[in-house]
Every structure is written in C-alpha cells, then in structure tokens.
Amino acid sequence: VDEACRKIAEDENLKNGYNAIGFSQGGQFLRAVAQRCPNPPMNNLISIGGQHQGVYGMPRCPGDDHEICDYIRKLLSLGAYNDYVQSVLVQAQYWHDPLKEEQYVEKSQFLAEINQEKTYNASYKTNLQKLNAIVFVKFDNDSMVVPRASEWFGYYKPGTTEIQSLQESEIYLQDKLGLKEMDKAGKLHFLSVVGDHLQISDEFLK
C-alpha cells in the first residue's frame, strides 16, 4: 500500500484525481490507499471480488461444512496469527477467523487496522467519504473467496459461521469507516455476476 501511494503521488497523470479498479485482494488494498493516501484524490473505487472483511476458508474446498475444509481452516488459524507469518504472507493479513475474533483483532496487521477494529483513525473515515462511489462486485459462484459475502463487505457474525450483511455488522452500525453514511447518500453500489472468481465477461463490463 505504501508503495502504491508513492507511485500514485509521483504520477503526473493522476495529480488531478483518478479512478481505481481492484481485482480480488486488490480491492481491499486500494481501499487502504483511499483511506491512507487522499492526495491525489481517488474519485471512485471499483472492487471486483475483493475480500473486505477477510476470508475464512481454503480456496476450492468442496463446502463450508465439509470435514476436511473445516480441519484445514483450523490449521490455518493456528499459523495465520503468528507475528512472523503476518509480516511475510500477504494472505495471512486478511485471514479472519470469526470464532477467534479477539485474536484476529489483536494479531491482524492489515485488515483489522484498515477496518477500524484495532484502533480508530478519524482520517480513514474522512478520506473514504471523499469518494464519489464505491462499487462492490460479488461473484455468485465464487469458490475462491470464503465467504462470498466478504465481496459485499458482509461476513460471518462474530463467534459463528452465520452470514450477516454489511448493514448488519458492527463496522456498519458503529460507522467508524463512514460506510453507513455513504450508503444512505447513495455512494455504495452492490453488483453481482454469475461465475467463479474473476470470471467476468466483456458483456458485464459494458
């Protein structure tokens, strides 16, 4: 994120503002750019298959309730919150175990921080609200992102594997990111597309 902020700031073509499109993990990384680096201004953000509340599952696993998948998730949680793993493995930085919510908030070096779950940074809310719009695109048949709801900023209800929408979450209700205000102002847009992860047609883009 720091490198992206530097390159954007040095690009003369972007000095008057720009639009950003993030694919998969690029969605939450570009949101971090908007929150941390408001100059030059990001005008609009399109997140295609981004994991805004993280992931809790192995890609391509045969199902959330599959015994092997559940075992793998438990193994991943054992290592993902190790400080060294957090510092060197990008995917670990948005691993979000809903059954270990306190550990996630304490150990997550990236996601919990940009989602204002670890500490509160007033500039994150101010900067994000400067966007004209955020478009969240979810893939209805996504087998990479678990849960798919994360692509619309939803996630599991803390302490459970029960899905809740963004609008039901504490992130929205406490509004530390300003998403509730943005939603009421018509700045949040939720689109879905039939297909697996990043399988998006030219027709949809039109």
N, C-alpha and C positions, 0 to 999 in steps of 0.2 A: 504494500500500500504506500509506504514511504517513497519507494522508487517511482511508482506511478504518479504520485503527487508531484515529484520533482520534474519528471519528464513532461507532464501536462503544463506545469508552470513555465517551463522553458520553451514551449512550442508557441511560436508567434501566431500560428494559425488558430490557436484556441483562446487567445487573450481576451476576446470579447464574449466568450461563452461557448459551450459545446453540449452536445447530446451524447449520452453514453449507453452502450448496449453490453450487458454482461451475460455470458453463457455459462451455465452451471455455476461452479463456485465463483466465477467472475461476477455474478450478481451481487453476492454479499460483499465481495472485495470492493466493487465500485460504489456500493452504498457507503462503505467505510471511507472511500475517497470523498464522497459528497459531505460526509459528516466531519471529517478531519481537515479537509483542504478546500475551503469555499472560494478560493481565488486561484485561477479564473473560475467563474461560476459554472456549475453543471446545471443545464436548463431542465433536462428531462432524463430520467433513468428508466431503461427497459431491462428487466431481469428475466431471462429466459431459462427456466429450470433451476433458479438459484435456491440455495438452502438457507433461508433467512433465520430459521430457528434451529438450524443444525440438522444432523442425521442421527439415527439410532437403528442401524441395520446394515447388513452386508449386501452390497450390490448383487443383483441377480439371484438372491436367495429365493427358494420356492414359496415363501409365505411368512407373514409376521408370526404365525402361530406354529411354524414348523420347528420341531425339537432341535434340529441341527442349527438352524438360524438363531434360535434363542441362545443356544450354547455359545455360538460364535460371538454374539453380542456381549455376553458376559465376559468372555475372554478379552474382547476389545476394550471393554470398560476398565479392566484390570490394568491395562497398559497406557490407555489414551491420556490419563490424567497425571502421568509421570512428568515431572518438570522438563526433563531432557527430551522426551518424546514430543511434548507440546512445543518445544523450541525448534525442533528439526523436521517434524512431519506436519505438513500443511493440513491434511485431512483430520488430524487429531485436534486441530484448533477449532473445528466446528462439530466435533463429536459431542452429543448432548444426551446423556443418559437421564431420562425422566424419572428413573427410580432412584437416582443418586443426585438429586437436584442441588443439594448443598455443596457436594463435591464438585459438580460441574461449575457452579458459580465461583467457587474458591480457586479452582485449578485452570479453568479455561482462560488462555492468554489472549484470545482474539474475540470469539463470538460473544461471550458474556460481557466483555468490555464494550463492544460497539452496540450491544443491545441494552446498555444501561442497567444491567443486572448486577454488576460487580460494584461499580461506583457511579456517581451521577456527574455528567459533564454537560452543563447547560448549553454549551456551544454546539453539541451534537444535535440537540433538538432544534436550535435556531437555524443551523446550517441545513439540516434536512428539509425544514419547512420552506426554504428558499426555492426548492424545486417546483417547477410548474406542475409536474406529474411524475408518478412512479407507476409503471406498468409491470404487473406480475404475471408471467406466463407459466401455467402448470401443464404438465403432460399427463393426460388421463390414464395412460398405460405405462407410466414410468416404473421401471424395475431397478433403477439405479439409486434413486432418492427415496429413503425410508425415514419418515413417512412423506408421501407426496404433498401433504398439506403444508409442509415447510416451504414449498414453492409459492404459496399464497400467504406466507408468514404465519400459518397456523402451526400447531404442534400437538404433542400429547399433553394432556392435563397433568400437572406435576404429581408425581407419585403413582402414576398409572400409565397404561398404554391405550387410554381412551382419547380419541382425537377431539381437539377443540379448535375452533376457528380463531383467526387473529382477533376478531371482535369479542371473543370470549376470554381472551388471555389477559394476564396482568400487564403485559407490555402495552396492550391497547388501553386497558382500563385506567392504569396509572398514568399513561400518556407521557412517559419520560422521553420518548422519541418524537412525540408530536403526531403520531400516525392517526390518532383519533380525530384530531383537529383537521388533518389533511383529508381524511376520509369524508368528514362532514362538509368539507369545502369542495368535494368532487375531484380531489387530486390523486386518489388511489384508484387504479383500474385493475380488474382481475379477469384474465382471459385464460381459456383452456383450449388445448389442442389434442386431438386424438393421435396417439402414437407413444412410442417409448422415448427415453431420454434423448433430447436434442434431435429427434426425428421430426423435423418441421418442414413443411412443404413451401414451395415458392408461392403457391396459391394463398396459403395462410398469411404469408408476409405481405401480400398485396392488400 
